[in-house]
Amino acid sequence: MAWAKSPLSLVVLASILSIQSEHTYAHDDAIEEIVVTTSRIQRSLADTPLRVQILGEGELREKANMKPGDIRMMLNESTGIQVQQTSPTSFSSSIRIQGLDGRYTQMLRDGLPIYSGFSGSLSLLQIAPLDLAQVEVVKGASSTLYGGGAIAGLVNLVSKTPGHDPESAAMINLTSADGLDASFYHSREMGEHGMTLFTSYNRGDAYDAANNGLTDIPEFERVAITPRWFYELGDETKLDVGVGFIDESRLGGSLSYIDGSDTSHYFESNDSRRSYVRLGLSHHLANEAEIALKATGSWFDRTLTIQNHQFGGVQQSNFAELSYAHGNDQANWVMGVNLTSDQFDQEQGQAGFNHDYSEDTVGIFGQYTHDLSDHLVIEGGLRADSHSEYGEFLLPRLSLLMMPTHDLTLRLGGGYGYKVPNIFVADAEEIHFKDLAPLNPDLFEAETSRGVNFDINHRIDEHEHFSLTSNLLFFYTEIDKPVELSEQAGTYVFTQRDDTIDTTGVETNLIFGFGELRYFVGHTYVDVDLPLVSKNRLNQVLVWEREDDFRIGLEAYYFSPQKRENDTTGESYWILGLMTEKKLTDQVTAFLNFENFNDTRQTRFENINTGDLVNPIFRDIYAPMDGFVVNGGVRISW
């Protein structure tokens, strides 16, 4: 197999096999207590056949201390996930799972598709982690559960909900790159009622780490507020309603343009407003079954402006789902129907370059999970989708969970997926949608996929002062007739290849516990013929933590060379970081972090701009742009 060509993979694999290498998704013995929501059944992580990677509240708190304003770093430092920056001056980014382009990953909020399309490249920069309970990542085909767009996998952001005791948290953070992050979260129960409230303010001045006259971090200002109300209509019926508002202005490019001294210089401006409303209604029936209705409507208005060009529009997305679920000690099943609508209305479109579209998808799905024995669980799913432009899709999925011993778990799963063509891809974002020919659905077919994962988990916890958790994941995905963007006579045109994209690889995770010390090692090997993918990535984190006192962590991340669009290859590089946290009182925690203290930047390897400040010509981005940044602040919880 292709993954076996990686010497580093073989070394790590040999280490695992030598110790006979459960889950890498938790840090303590409470791993059995983690409940997965993405799998659509209320089962613990250990009993779920679908492979789900959990970033728990402890990990989220650590990453929030280092990057309180967004979740980009949190995802990028996870094994098998690479966050790809799509603009050198505005910081817009997309998620790559197992080497595949960001358009193949679906991002959800509590199972609802709120982030997509025109908003996708900014979503990672606009989601602050303070109100998240956990993040659930499914790698591999997930379209059976959540419809089109989840070929590579999905990321489900699970929000906090009110507990028995009120919870409040506030965080303020300052950075050496002239950034400020302030956020507040509060939740409480009040008899039959409950509420959560999250609000944040984030801003930053234009920052030029390379002293080349261009922003490596743009000037930006963002305000967000997301209240949510919960109500118990009766002992068995619950209702929740939430709204969200995010307003952001982002300006990158030449520092001379930003300070007003030379308005002929290059700039990139992004003004965006996002609002959404969400509804959840559930009712428990007498036979331990539940019927649930959930819906969301989102509205996203964005204007992207560069010299002599502007692209903007309003994207409206709606989603509604009705489901029925039943479960007992041995079996769970869920079935449902959902409707998704997506509409984009372009503003100020050029003649012949209009990108308006409107499409709807109706889906019916079912999933059955059965414990065949104490050591074997099987799960099957099937979805049938009907798309208004691209026809019908039948998507089966099968997962198997095997538990030969108490501390050894094996998962085998596979499924089908699809993705309908859309103009909102990373390549189009990089050219600011300029001179982009419209995408005619009559000339294209949907991309379809098949994928399989095999997962081995082992946990050793036989000694009071030592523990080892290991995870090994093999994966393979094949995508038929991929759609790509190419330049033809000065115009960018979408075309469809009559072949496949194949991605093969292996992920390895090890967590060693030595008393107060924890050592994390993660390695990803990906074999895929796509640009801007590190074939080998190595994550290492050494943490010394004394409970209710302090935490100190040293991080080291390695990225192997990446092939670029023009067949040149970038440099390999390391990113080193130091995180510190000290609990001052029961309510107050202070933190100070040194991110990328070895100052790895692509601008140290080469000049990112081969033109001038009026008409810059940017190289593909494969390494960090912002370099060494120090941040520090306080977190108050009560």
N, C-alpha and C positions, 0 to 999 in steps of 0.2 A: 504494500500500500504506500501511497505517496507520503503520508505522515512519517513513515519510518525512515525517510531520507534525512530527517532532521537529527543531527547528533545530539543537540541539547534535549530534544524530546526523548531520545533513547536513554540518556543519562537519568532524566527524571523518572521515566518509566521503570528503569531498572531499580531505582531506589524504592519505588512503590512495591514492585513485585518482591523485592528482597525482604520487605517487612510484611508482605501479604496485604498489601493494601488493597465514616458515614458522612455525612454531609459537610460541606464547607460553608454552610450557610448560617452557622450560629457559633457563638463563642463559649457557650456554657452547656451545662447538662440539661437545660430545659428545652432541648431541641425538639423533643416530642410534642411540646406544647404549641409550637408554631402552627397557625392555621392558615392555609392557602386559600385565597379568594379567586385567583385567576383560573383555577381548574374548574370553577363553577360548582364544586361540591364542598361542603363543610367537613373537610378531613384535615388531619394533621399532615405536616410536610412529610413525615416519615412513612405515612400510609398512602401517599398519593402516587399513582403510577406515572403521571405526567412529570417530567423533570422540570422543576421550578427552582430557580436560584433566588434566595431571599437576602436582601440587604435590610437587616433589622434596625431597630431604633438606635441601638448602640453605634452601629456603623454610620448611620445617618447623622448622628450627633457629632461624630468625629469629622466627617466630611463637611458638615455645616459649619464647624469651627474654621475650617480651612477655606471654604468657599460659600459664605452664607447667602450670596445673591442668586445662585443658580445651581443646577444639578449637573453641569457639564463635567466637572472634575470627578464627581461621584461615579458617573458611568464610565468615564475614560479609564479609571484606575481599576476597573473590574475585569477579570480574566475573560477573554473572548469578545470584548467590546472595545471598539476604537471610535472615538469621537473625532470626526474629520472637519477641520475648519474649511469653510467654503469661500470666505472672503478675507483677504489679507488686511483689510482696514476696518471692517465693521464687526468682525468676530463671529459672524453667522456660522452655524455648524450643523452637521447631521450625524446620525448614529450608524456605524457599521457593526453588524453582528456577524461573526465568523467570516469576515472579509467581504460580505455583500454590501452593495450600495444602500444608502439610507432609505431609499424609497421602498425597500423590502421589509422595513421594520415598522410595526404599528405601535404608536404610543397612546396609552389610555389613562384616564383618571377614574379610578374606582370602576373599571370595566367599561367606561364610556369614552367614545372617540371624540375628544374635545380638540386635540391638536393634530392638524393634518394640512395637506395642501400648501397654500400660499404662506401659512403660518409656520410650517414645519421647520424651516431653517432658523427661526428665532425662538422656537419653543423652549429649547434647552437653556436659553439665556433668560427666560422669563418665568421660570418655575423655581421658587425658593423652597428649601427643604424643611423649614421649621414646623410646618403643619402636617408632615408626612409620618405615618405610623410605620410603614415599611415600603420597600420597592420590590416587586416581583418580576423576575425576568424569565421568560420562556425562550429558549434558543431552539431553532428549527421550526418547521411548518406548524403554524397555529391557526390557519384559516378555517379549519373545521369548527373551532370554538368562536372565532371572532370575525370571520369573513375575509374578504380580499385585503391584501396589503401586508399580511403577516407571514411572508415566505421565509424570511430569515429569522423571525421571532417577534416577540412583543415585549414592551416594557409597561407594566401596570403600576401606576403611582397610587398607593392606598392611603387615603386621608385618615387622620385621627378622628375619632368620634367621642362623644361625652362619656365619661366614666362616672362611678358613684361619687367620687370626690372632684371638686372643681380643679382645673389645671390651668395655669397661666405661665407663659414664658416670654421673655423679651431678650433681644440680642442686638448689640451694636458692634460694628466692626469697621476698622479703618485700615487702608492699605497704603503701602509705599508708592503705589501707582496712582495716587490721588483718588482713591475710591472710598465710598461710604455705603454701608449696608445697615439698615435698621429694620427690624421686623418684630411683630408682636402676635402672640397666639393666646386665645382664651377659650375654654370649654367648660360647661357646667350642665348638670341636670337640675330641673326645677319641677319636681313632681312628674306630671305627664309630659312635660316639655323638656327639651334640651337644645343647646345651641353651641356652635363653634364660630369663632371669628378669627380670621387671619388677615393681617395687613402688613404691607412692607413698603419701604422707600429705598430706592437704590440709585446712586448717581456716581459718575466718574468723570474726571477731566481727561482731555486728550493726552495720551501717553505715548512717547516715542522712545522705546528702549534702544533702538539701533542708531539714534541720532542721524537718521537719513531724511528727516523732514516729513515722514509719513507716520500715521498713527498705527501703533501696534495694539493699543486698546483705544476704542473710539470714545469721544465725548458722549455721554448718555445720561438720561434721567428717566426713571420708571416708578410708577405708583401702582400698587395692586391692593385689592380688597376682595375677600371671599367669605361672606357670611353664609351660614347654613343653619337651618331650623329643623328640629326633630320633634315629632308628636306621636304619642301612643293613643290611637283611637280606641283601643280596647286592649285586653290582655293578649290578644293574638294578632292585632293589626297595628302596623307602624308606618308612619309617613315621614319623609324628609324632603325638604325643599332647599335648594341652594342657588346662589347667583355668584358670578365672578366678574370683576372688572379689572383690566390691565391697560394702562396707557403708557406708551414709551416713545421717546425721541432719541435717535441714535445718529451721530454724525461722525464719520471718519474720513480719512484722506489726508491731504496736505495740511500741515499745521498752519501754514500761511493763509490758507482759505478759512480755516476755522477761527483764527484770530482776526480775520478781516483785512489782513495786510496785502493779500493778493488774491482776488476773487477769480483770476483766470486759472488758478491751479485746480488739480483734480480733487473731487470730493465724492462721498457716497453718503446719502441721507436716507434714513429709514424712519418713518413716522407710522406708528401702528397703534390700533385700539382693538382690544379684544373684550367681548362680553359674552356671557353664557348663562343659561338657566338650566337647572337640573331638577329632576323629580324622581323619587323612589317611593314605592308603595308595596308593602308585603303583608300577606295574611297567612297565618299558620292554620292548617285544617286539623280536624280531629285525628286523622290517621297518620300523623307525623309528616304530612306533606305541606308544601308551601307554594303559594302562587304569588308571583312577583311581577310588578310593572316598573320599568325604569325608562326614563326618556331624558333627552337633552337637546337643546337648541343653542347653537353657537354662531356668533357673528364676528368676523374679523375684517378689519379695514386697514390696509397697508398701502403706503405710497413710497416707492423706491425711486430715488432721483440721483442721477450722476450728470456730468456735463452733457448738455445737448440731448438728454434722454430722460424720460420718466415712464415708469411702469407702475400702475396701481390698480386697485380694484377691491371689491368686497366679496368675501367668500362666506356663504351661509350654509351651515351643515346641520342636519337634524337626524336624530336617531331615536327609535322607540322599540322596546322589546317587551314581550309578554312571555313568561316562562312558568313552567310547572315542574316542581322537583319533589322527590320522595326518597327517603333514605332510612336504613336501619343499620344494625351492627354488621351486616354482611354485604349489603348492596345499596348503591345509590344510583338514581337515574334522574336526568333532567331533560326536558324537551321544551322547545319554544319557537317563536316566530319573531323576526325583527324586520324593521324597515329603515333604510338609510337613504337620505337624499343629500346631494351635494350640488351647489350652484355657485358659479363664479361669474361676476359681472365686472368686466374690465372698464376702467375709467381712462379717458383720453387715449383710446387705442388708435394706432396708425392704420391708414387705409391698407387693407390687405393683410394686416397683422392683428386681427381681432381674435381673442382667446376666450370669449364667453363660452360657457358650457353649463349644462344642467343634466344630471343623471340620477337615477334611483336604483336601489337594489332591494329586493325582497328575499329574505332568507328563512329557511326552516331547518332546525337542527335538533339533534338528539344525542345523548351520551349515556352510556351505561357502565357502571363500575361494580365489579363483583369480587368478593374475597372467596377464591376457590378453596383456600386453606389458610392456616396461620402464616404460611410462608409464600403464598402466591396470590397476587391480585391482578386481574385483567380489566382493561378499560377500552371500550370501543366507542367511536363517535362518527356521525355522518351529518353533513350539511349539504343542502341543495340551495343554491343561489340563482336568482334570475336578475340579470343586469339589463337596464333599459337600452344600452348601446352595444354590449358585447355578448349578450346571450346567457346561456345557462352553464352552471358549473356544479359538478358533483364531487364532494370532498370527503373521502373517508380518512379515518385516523385510527390507529391501534397502538396501545401502550401496555407493557407488561412489567409488573413489579415482582421481583423475586428476592426473598429474604432467607437465604440458606442458614444463616446464624444470626444471633442477636445483634452483632456489630458489623455485619456485611450485607449490603444492599445492592442489587443489580436492577437496572432499568433498561428496557429496550422499547423504542417507540419509533413510529414513522407516520407520515401523512402527506397529503396533497395540499397544494395551495395555488393561488392565482393573484395576479396584480393587473388591473386594467391600466392602459397607458394614460399618462397625465403629464402636463408640461412642467409641473412643479417638482423638478429633480435637481440634484446638486449641480449638474453641468449647466443647466439653464440659469440657476442662481448665480453661478460664477460669471456669466456674460450679462447679468442684470436683465435678462429676458429681452435684450436688444437684438433686432434683426432676426427674431425667432419666428419661423414659419408656423402657422396654425397646425394643430394636430387633428387630422380628419379621421374620426372613428371608423369610417367605411373602408379605410385603407390598412387598418391594423387589426390584429388579433390580441387577445389578452395573453400575457405571459403566464405560463403554468409551470408548476414545480412538483418535484417529489423529493422527500428527504427522510433520512433515518438517523437516529442517535442511539448510541450504546453507552451506558453510564455505570461506573463502578464506584461504590462508596464504602469506606471502611473507617472504623473508629476504634482506637485503642485508648482505654482510660482505666488501666488496671493499677496505677500507682497514684498515690496522693499528690505527688509533685510533677507528674509527667502525663501528657495526653498527646495523641496524634489523630487528627482527622484528615482523611485523604479522599480525593475525588479525581476520577479519570473519565473523560468524556471523548468518545470518538464520534465524528459527525460527517455526513455527506449530504449535499444538496445539489440537485440538477434543475436548472431553469431553462425551459424551452422558449425559443424565439424571443430573445431579449431585445428590448427597444433601446436604442442609443441615439445620441445627438452628434451630428457631424456638420462641418462647414462645407457649403457648396456655393461657389461663386459669390461670396460675401454674405450669404444667408445661412442661418443655422437651421438644419432640417432634421426631424426625427425620422429614423429608418428602423426597420425590423430585420434582424439577422435570422437566417435560416439555419441556425445551429443552436448550441447550448452553452450556458455558463455552468461550470462544475466547480464546486468548492469542497475540498476534503481537508480534514485536519483532526487535531487532538488538543484538548485542554487538560491541563494538570493543575490541581490545587492541593497544597499541603498546609496544614496548620499545626504547628508544634506548640505545646504548652509546657513551660518549665516554671512552676510556681507563679511568680508575679510577671514572668516574661511570656510573650507570645511571638512566634515567628511565622509569618505568612509567606509562602512561595507560590506563585502562579505562573504558568507558562502556557502560551498559545502558539501552536503551529498551524498555519493556514496555507494551503496550496490552491491558489485561484489565479487565473490569468486576468487580473484587473489592476489598474493603476492605483497608487496610493494605498497599498496594503502592506503592512509589515508581515513578512512571512514568519518571523519569530519575534515574540514579545515576552519579556520576563518581568514579573512584578515581585518585589520583595519588600516586606514591611516588618520591622522589629519593634515591638511595643513593650515598654515597661509600665505596668499599671498597678497602682496601689488603690484599692477600692475606697471611694469617698475621700481621696486625698489628691493624687496627681496621675497624669498620664504623659509619657514621653515616647515619641515614635520616630524612627528613622526609616525613610522610604527610598527605594531605588528602583527605577523603571527603565528597562532597556527596549529600544525599538531597532529592529534590523533595517537595512536599506530598503527603500520603497521605489518601485518603478514609477516613472511619471508618464504623462500623456505623450511626450515627444521621444519616448524610449530612452531618455537619460535616467540615471539612478541617483537618488539622494543619498546622503550620508547616514550611517548608523549613529545612534546617539543614546546617551543616558540622561535621565532627569532625576536629581536627588532632592529630597525634601526633609525637613525636620519639623515635627509638630509637638507642641507642648501645651499642657492644660493643667491648671491648678485650682482645686476647690478651695475657695477662701472661707466660705461659710456654708451652711446647709442650703442656702438659696443662691449664692453667687459663685460663679466659676469664671476664671480669667483664662484666656488662651493667647498664645503667641506662636506664629508659624513662619517658617522660612521655606517658601515654595520655590523649587528649581534654583537652589542656592549655588549650583555650579553654572548658572546662567546659560543654559543651552538655548540657543535661538537659531532659527534658519538663517537669519541675517549675519550670524557669525561664520556660516559655511559659504555664503554667497550673497550677492546683491539681489534682493527679492524683486527689485524694479530694474528692468533693462531699458526703460525709456527715460523720461524726465518727469518733473512734477506737474506738467501740464497734460501730457499724454503718457502716463505710465503704462508699461507692459509688465504684468506680473507673472512670475513663475508659479508653478503648482506648489501648493503649501503641503509640506509633509512633516514639519517640525514646529515646536512652539514659536510664537512670535513675541510674546510678552516678556520672556526671560525671568530673571530673579525678581520676585515680589515678596515682600514681608507684609503680613497682616496680623492684626491683634485686636482684641476686644473683650467684652464681658457678656456672659449669659446669665440671666436672672430667672429663676424658676420658683413659683410659689403656688 
